[in-house]
Amino acid sequence: MREALRHLTIRGRAFAAAGATALVCAIVLGQPGLTRVAVLLLVLPFLVAFVVGRGRYRLELSRTVSPRVVAPGQPARVHLSVANDGQVPGTTLLLEERVPFALGARPRFTVRNLGQGCQLEYHVRADQRGRFDIGPLTVRVCDPFGLVHMGRAFSSTAALTVTPRTVALDPISLTGMRNGTGDSRPRAFAGGSAEDVTVREYRRGDDLRRVHWRSSARVGELMVRREEQPWQARATLLLDTRERAHRGTGPASSFEAAVSAAASVALHLAERGFSVRLVTASGEDPTTWQQRHDGSDSAAMMEALAIVATTRTAGFDVGWLGTATGDGLTVAILGAMDGSEAASLRRIRHHAGAAFAIALEVPGWGPAGSGQIHSPVSPTAVLGEQGWRAATLACGDRLEQAWSQLGSRAGTTMAGLT
């Protein structure tokens, strides 16, 4: 009851103050009728606090978000299951779910008879990419007179991931032939990687005749020979996340356009059978960015692009490059450049079997701010000198057209076209 008295509303405190004042006036003026009214006003808040305070709330919450990953504008259903193992008096519960502003208004529910529990449901939708935490749920106990409000909050939350916007891209030649010919199907490029090994860990059911005893003795566990090594086309997607290379803010910024382009290219390559990994300007983070599934599973890539953010790096960290040359396809989504990126782009091109780039004409997204590139150079000139096949994307242009231009540049005189 003490806790309930501490949560008296303004109305409840006003009732108590009015009752005390009326009681004093009734005694001074000698008005018995006013005394009965004063006692009613004074006792009612304490009576309500006693009734609310004697309730025992043992609530359990289960929250389900379906689907967990959605596209921009796609609604997601949130299901709340509230169970009660305690004794609840005849009071009203006010439930409010905390959601980020990008998902809309906070859902509110009024439960007049909780009983053993209740099932609640609402929908959320976001028009911008990101990972949003839904919850926690707050519970307020309210009496019918509105004199006492007791609040509680759950600590559990659920995550909703909104992927970047994507567009369908037309197939173009990605074979890396310098004469611009060849079919458009992905092929395996020369060069090995850490995954191209001849032995692997023993798995239950493997034939013991395939055990490679020398490797097993070296690593301390059973290793078996692979009968055949799958040969799969590989692609590296380089996203320019440098803050200085982009302009604009929010969903209308050049960086959001770059992320959307990267997501579209990633899905396009995965559909064509490529095994895609994502690399940012600050280098590769294997625990987050590298897609460790086969080329048909792009969920990890899309979730990574949903939360990618700009970095304060000035150039490109190329520490993720291997020792092999001509290794796979590289597609870069680049922002503004001032010419200092030439050396890094040359190294990346040297290690790639084929190099494509979509360069954003960043000045169209707004004026340069503090720390951003104020006088960008021509991206096609910088990329062409380093042997990249490049196309530009201006503010308001369609990504499909820029992507198609990459497939029609084979006959140009740009140096090093693949």
C-alpha positions in Angstrom: 0.0 0.0 0.0 2.9 2.4 0.7 4.1 1.9 -2.9 0.6 2.6 -4.2 0.4 5.8 -2.2 3.7 6.9 -3.7 2.1 6.5 -7.1 -1.0 8.7 -6.5 -1.9 10.7 -9.6 -2.5 14.4 -9.5 -6.2 13.6 -9.3 -5.6 11.3 -6.3 -3.5 13.9 -4.5 -6.2 16.5 -5.3 -8.9 14.3 -3.8 -6.9 13.9 -0.6 -6.1 17.6 -0.3 -9.7 18.6 -1.0 -11.0 16.1 1.5 -8.6 17.4 4.2 -9.5 21.0 3.5 -13.2 20.2 3.5 -12.9 18.4 6.8 -11.2 21.3 8.4 -13.8 23.7 7.1 -16.6 21.4 8.3 -15.2 21.3 11.8 -14.6 25.1 11.9 -18.0 26.0 10.4 -19.9 23.2 12.1 -21.3 21.6 9.0 -22.1 17.9 9.5 -23.1 17.4 5.8 -19.7 18.8 4.6 -18.0 16.4 7.0 -19.4 13.4 5.2 -18.3 14.7 1.9 -14.8 15.5 3.3 -14.4 12.0 4.7 -15.4 10.5 1.3 -12.9 12.6 -0.6 -10.1 11.8 2.0 -10.8 8.1 2.3 -11.3 7.3 -1.4 -7.6 7.6 -2.5 -6.4 5.5 0.5 -9.1 2.9 -0.3 -8.1 2.7 -3.9 -4.4 2.5 -3.0 -5.2 -0.4 -0.6 -7.1 -2.3 -3.3 -4.4 -1.7 -6.0 -1.6 -2.4 -3.6 -2.9 -5.8 -2.4 -2.8 -7.2 -5.9 0.1 -9.5 -6.7 1.4 -9.2 -10.3 3.6 -11.9 -11.6 3.7 -11.2 -15.3 5.7 -12.9 -18.0 6.1 -11.6 -21.5 6.9 -13.3 -24.8 7.5 -11.2 -27.9 7.7 -12.6 -31.5 8.6 -10.5 -34.5 7.6 -12.0 -37.9 9.4 -11.7 -40.2 12.6 -10.7 -38.5 14.1 -9.2 -41.6 12.0 -7.0 -43.9 12.4 -4.7 -46.9 11.7 -1.0 -46.6 7.9 -0.4 -46.5 7.2 -4.1 -45.7 5.2 -4.5 -42.5 6.2 -6.8 -39.7 3.9 -8.4 -37.2 4.7 -8.2 -33.5 2.9 -10.6 -31.3 2.9 -10.1 -27.5 1.9 -12.9 -25.1 1.4 -11.7 -21.5 1.0 -14.4 -18.9 0.0 -13.8 -15.3 0.7 -16.2 -12.4 -0.4 -13.8 -9.6 -3.6 -12.4 -8.2 -4.9 -9.4 -10.0 -7.7 -7.3 -8.5 -10.4 -5.7 -10.7 -8.1 -2.9 -12.0 -7.2 -1.7 -15.5 -3.7 -2.4 -17.0 -2.3 0.1 -19.5 0.3 -1.5 -21.7 2.7 0.6 -23.9 5.4 -0.8 -26.2 8.4 1.3 -26.8 9.4 1.4 -30.5 11.8 3.6 -32.4 10.4 6.7 -34.0 11.2 5.3 -37.5 8.7 2.4 -36.8 5.8 4.7 -36.1 3.8 5.6 -33.0 4.0 3.6 -29.8 1.3 0.9 -29.6 -0.9 1.2 -26.5 -3.3 -1.3 -25.1 -5.9 -1.3 -22.4 -6.6 -4.6 -20.6 -9.5 -4.5 -18.2 -9.4 -8.1 -17.1 -6.0 -9.7 -17.4 -7.0 -13.0 -15.8 -4.4 -15.6 -16.7 -3.0 -13.6 -19.5 -3.7 -12.0 -22.9 -2.6 -12.1 -26.5 -1.8 -8.8 -28.2 -0.7 -8.0 -31.7 0.4 -4.9 -33.7 2.2 -4.1 -36.9 5.3 -1.9 -37.6 6.8 -0.6 -40.8 9.9 1.4 -41.6 10.9 3.2 -44.8 14.6 3.3 -44.0 17.2 0.6 -43.4 18.6 -0.2 -40.0 18.3 -2.5 -37.1 15.7 -1.4 -34.6 15.0 -2.7 -31.1 11.4 -3.2 -30.2 10.5 -2.9 -26.6 10.7 -3.0 -23.6 7.0 -3.2 -22.7 5.8 -0.9 -19.8 2.8 -1.9 -17.7 0.8 0.7 -15.7 -1.9 -0.3 -13.2 -4.7 2.1 -13.1 -7.9 2.1 -11.0 -11.3 3.1 -12.5 -11.2 6.5 -10.8 -7.7 7.3 -12.1 -6.3 8.0 -8.6 -3.4 5.6 -8.7 -0.9 4.7 -11.5 1.7 2.1 -10.7 4.3 1.4 -13.4 6.5 -1.5 -14.3 8.7 -2.3 -17.3 10.0 -5.5 -18.8 13.7 -5.6 -19.9 13.4 -7.8 -22.9 13.5 -6.5 -26.5 13.4 -7.9 -30.0 15.3 -6.8 -33.1 13.8 -5.9 -36.4 16.2 -5.6 -39.4 15.2 -3.4 -42.4 17.3 -4.1 -45.4 18.3 -1.5 -48.0 16.2 -0.8 -51.0 17.2 -2.8 -54.0 16.4 -2.8 -57.7 16.6 -5.6 -60.3 19.6 -5.4 -62.5 20.0 -6.8 -66.0 22.7 -9.4 -66.7 26.0 -8.1 -68.2 29.2 -9.8 -69.1 31.2 -10.5 -66.0 33.7 -13.0 -67.4 36.7 -10.6 -67.3 37.7 -11.1 -70.9 39.8 -8.2 -72.0 38.3 -8.2 -75.5 34.8 -7.8 -74.1 33.6 -11.1 -75.4 32.5 -14.3 -73.7 29.3 -15.5 -72.1 27.7 -13.7 -69.2 27.7 -16.8 -66.9 30.0 -16.6 -63.8 33.1 -18.7 -64.1 35.8 -19.5 -61.6 38.8 -17.2 -61.7 42.3 -18.3 -61.3 43.9 -17.9 -57.9 43.5 -19.8 -54.7 42.2 -18.8 -51.3 42.3 -20.0 -47.8 39.2 -22.2 -48.5 40.8 -24.0 -51.4 42.4 -26.9 -49.4 42.6 -30.6 -50.1 41.7 -31.9 -46.6 39.0 -31.1 -44.1 37.9 -32.1 -40.7 36.5 -35.6 -40.2 32.7 -35.8 -40.1 30.6 -38.7 -38.8 30.0 -41.1 -41.6 33.2 -40.4 -43.6 35.0 -43.4 -45.0 38.1 -44.1 -42.8 40.1 -44.9 -45.9 40.0 -41.2 -46.7 41.8 -40.2 -43.5 44.9 -38.1 -44.2 47.1 -39.3 -41.4 49.9 -36.8 -41.9 47.5 -33.8 -41.6 45.8 -35.5 -38.7 49.0 -35.8 -36.8 49.9 -32.2 -37.5 46.6 -30.7 -36.3 45.8 -33.2 -33.6 42.5 -34.3 -35.0 41.2 -36.5 -37.8 41.4 -35.0 -41.2 40.0 -36.6 -44.4 40.9 -36.0 -48.1 38.4 -34.3 -50.2 37.3 -36.3 -53.2 36.8 -33.2 -55.2 37.0 -29.5 -54.6 34.0 -27.4 -55.7 35.0 -24.6 -58.0 32.8 -21.5 -57.5 33.0 -18.0 -58.9 34.0 -15.5 -56.3 33.1 -11.8 -56.1 34.2 -9.0 -53.8 31.9 -6.1 -53.2 33.8 -2.9 -52.1 31.6 -0.2 -50.5 33.1 3.2 -50.0 32.1 4.0 -46.4 34.4 7.0 -46.0 32.5 9.9 -44.5 34.6 12.4 -46.4 33.5 10.9 -49.7 29.7 11.4 -49.2 27.4 14.3 -48.9 23.8 14.8 -47.7 22.1 13.5 -44.6 19.5 10.9 -43.8 17.8 8.7 -46.4 18.5 11.3 -49.1 22.3 11.2 -48.7 24.8 9.8 -51.3 25.8 7.2 -48.8 22.3 5.7 -48.7 22.3 5.7 -52.5 25.7 3.8 -52.3 24.3 1.3 -49.8 21.3 0.7 -52.0 23.5 0.2 -55.0 25.7 -2.3 -53.1 22.7 -4.3 -52.0 21.3 -4.5 -55.5 24.6 -5.6 -56.9 25.1 -8.2 -54.1 21.7 -9.8 -54.8 22.3 -9.7 -58.5 25.7 -11.5 -58.1 24.3 -14.0 -55.7 21.5 -14.9 -58.1 24.1 -15.6 -60.8 25.9 -18.0 -58.6 28.7 -15.9 -57.2 30.0 -16.3 -53.6 30.0 -12.7 -52.5 32.0 -11.0 -49.7 31.6 -7.4 -48.5 34.5 -5.1 -47.9 34.4 -1.6 -46.7 36.8 1.3 -46.9 38.2 0.4 -43.4 38.9 -3.2 -44.5 37.2 -6.5 -44.0 35.8 -7.7 -40.7 35.5 -11.5 -41.1 33.1 -11.9 -38.2 30.6 -9.4 -39.6 31.0 -8.7 -43.2 32.2 -11.9 -44.9 29.3 -14.0 -46.2 30.1 -17.6 -45.2 27.2 -19.2 -47.0 27.0 -20.2 -50.6 26.1 -17.7 -53.3 22.4 -18.3 -53.1 22.1 -17.3 -49.5 22.4 -13.5 -49.3 20.7 -13.0 -45.9 24.0 -12.3 -44.1 25.1 -9.8 -46.7 21.8 -7.9 -46.6 21.8 -7.8 -42.8 25.3 -6.4 -42.8 24.3 -3.7 -45.3 21.3 -2.9 -43.1 23.6 -1.6 -40.3 26.7 -0.4 -42.2 27.7 3.2 -41.4 30.3 5.7 -42.5 33.8 5.7 -41.1 36.3 8.5 -40.6 39.0 6.7 -42.6 40.7 8.9 -45.2 41.7 6.2 -47.7 41.1 2.5 -48.5 42.5 -0.2 -46.3 43.6 -2.9 -48.6 44.9 -5.3 -46.0 42.1 -7.8 -47.0 43.8 -8.4 -50.3 45.4 -11.8 -50.7 48.7 -12.8 -52.4 47.1 -14.2 -55.5 46.5 -12.0 -58.6 43.6 -12.3 -61.0 41.5 -13.6 -58.2 37.8 -13.3 -58.9 35.5 -10.4 -59.7 35.6 -7.0 -57.8 32.7 -4.6 -57.9 33.2 -1.2 -56.2 30.6 1.4 -55.2 32.6 4.6 -54.7 31.9 8.1 -53.5 33.9 11.3 -54.3 37.6 11.0 -54.9 40.4 13.5 -54.8 43.1 11.4 -56.5 44.8 10.0 -53.4 42.9 6.8 -53.8 44.8 5.9 -57.1 47.4 3.7 -55.4 44.8 1.6 -53.5 42.6 1.2 -56.5 45.6 0.1 -58.6 46.4 -2.6 -56.0 42.8 -3.8 -55.9 42.6 -3.9 -59.7 45.9 -5.9 -59.8 44.5 -8.6 -57.5 41.1 -8.8 -59.4 40.3 -10.9 -62.4 37.8 -8.3 -63.5 37.1 -4.9 -61.9 33.9 -2.9 -62.2 33.0 0.3 -60.5 30.0 2.6 -60.1 31.1 6.0 -59.0 28.6 8.4 -57.5 28.7 12.1 -58.7 28.5 13.2 -55.1 28.3 17.0 -55.6 24.7 16.5 -56.8 23.7 15.4 -53.3 24.5 18.7 -51.7 27.4 21.1 -50.7 30.5 19.7 -49.1 30.7 20.0 -45.3 33.5 20.1 -42.9 36.1 17.4 -43.5 34.5 16.3 -46.8 36.1 16.4 -50.3 35.4 19.9 -51.7 37.1 19.5 -55.1 36.5 16.0 -56.3 38.2 14.8 -59.5 36.6 12.9 -62.3 35.9 9.4 -61.1 36.0 7.8 -64.5 39.4 9.3 -65.2 40.9 8.0 -61.9 39.4 4.6 -62.4 40.2 4.4 -66.1 43.9 5.0 -65.4 43.9 2.1 -63.0 42.2 -0.3 -65.4 38.7 -0.3 -64.0 35.5 -0.5 -66.1 33.5 2.4 -64.6 30.1 4.1 -64.9 28.8 7.1 -63.0 25.6 7.5 -61.0 24.3 11.0 -60.5 21.6 12.1 -58.0 18.3 11.1 -59.6 19.8 8.6 -62.0 18.6 5.0 -62.2 21.0 2.4 -61.0 19.8 0.0 -63.7 21.1 2.3 -66.4 24.5 2.8 -64.8 24.8 -1.0 -64.4 23.9 -1.5 -68.0 26.6 1.0 -69.0 29.2 -1.2 -67.4 28.3 -4.0 -69.9 28.5 -1.6 -72.9 32.0 -0.2 -72.2 34.0 -3.0 -73.6 34.6 -1.2 -76.9 35.8 2.1 -75.5 39.4 3.2 -75.3 39.6 3.4 -71.6 42.9 1.9 -70.5 42.8 -1.6 -69.1 39.1 -2.3 -69.7 38.1 -5.9 -68.9 
